[in-house]
Amino acid sequence: MPRILHFADAHIDLANYGPHDASTGLPVRIMDFLRSLDQIITAAVREEVDLVIFAGDAYKDRSPAPTFQREWGRRIMRLSRAGIPTLLLIGNHDLSPAVGRAHALSEFATLDVPHVLTLSEPSFLSAEELSRLGPEGTDLNLQVLALPWISRSQINRYVEDVPRNSGALGEAFQTWLRIWFEEQLDKADPGTPIALAAHATVEGAVYGNERSVMLGKDLVIPADLAAHTDLDYTALGHIHKPQNLNSDGHPPVVYPGSIERIDFGEAEDRKYYLIADVERGETELRWEELKNLRPYLKCRLKLNTKENLTDQILEALPPQQEVEGAVARLVLEYPRIWDPLIEESPIFDHFQQAFEFHLVRQPITEKRIRLPDDRLAGSLDPLELLDHYWEASQVPEDEIAALNQLAREIIHREEGEDS
């Protein structure tokens, strides 16, 4: 029974927040990603897995800095030295849109790194090929269908007469994919377990913001192909929310998610890698949670009264023990007219121990002033216009009289000076 370690979406160079570490020179946020990656590599060696599948997106884009290539390479070389066959799928962030340009993981193929295979084209790997990827004497009883990222600009490599219409293009892709899929299964040994490894969107998957993947929107793998009865495990990458799209059936169709939280849309997500013991017709799956993730803390507060605004805000903030070391964001929603009343310094003091803090002001936009149907703005005197403005700005009734009195004094004084 082959044992697979499956992870995806490392994005190790996403240094969105925070300072640099003095001892390594690396951004501290990148060290968070590398810490998760180290947990995964260590687990692969400790568990003596038969195969590692990385389902794409090592970096944030196709042109990683040499320092980040070095850090990624160090971890993959640990797998190579341990003699663990490793498949590196090319994801959309790893791939150049220009034909003929190298992808972000090209060095592993160029240098012919032992036991490591990069996959940038749809491929079928037999049990014999996978066994040859391991050390001499390896007998890896597994077959893999590999489907790296296929972009809309690449589709003409596989689909003749590419439609321009988005919906027709999606249908043409799925038609080609079904034909390719059946051709690969025809090559396969029916008695040997089969895994599909893909960096793609699958019909029915959910993003971190709970938005379902829709057919026709992207080049989407149909759900019935991802959960094909001839498969024994589907190892996916690209969507950062951990999920099993076939939790009640066989095969498991799994997105492990990204290895660290990328943004506030993932604030509540736990992060995982998978250990899968794959057997024909049966797969045992273990979700292994990554530890010591950087916490993301998002707070939203709607202010309903201007009395003691600062105290209102401070009382609603999370306690210091939750703030410490977190990437934090506070969104304040309030009537625009209260903008000058909000003191920022006490808020920033409260979040002083956060790793990074962002204050987002969201003044409520005043509703559009609507005049009576038979009146034009030029026909109204200044005080009448002010009445409409107070209403649109949601000024409390008890303040309007005082403001109107002040306005009258200013207007009359200006009129007196003009005369």
PyMOL commands that set and color helices and strands:
alter all, ss='L'
color gray80, all
select helices_A, chain A and resi 28-46+66-81+106-110+127-133+155-157+166-187+223-226+264-266+309-316+320-323+336-341+345-350+377-379+382-392+397-418
alter helices_A, ss='H'
color red, helices_A
select strands_A, chain A and resi 3-7+51-54+86-89+116-119+123-125+143-147+194-199+201-202+220-221+233-237+243-244+253-255+272-279+282-289+296-302+327-335+356-364
alter strands_A, ss='S'
color yellow, strands_A
deselect
rebuild
show_as cartoon
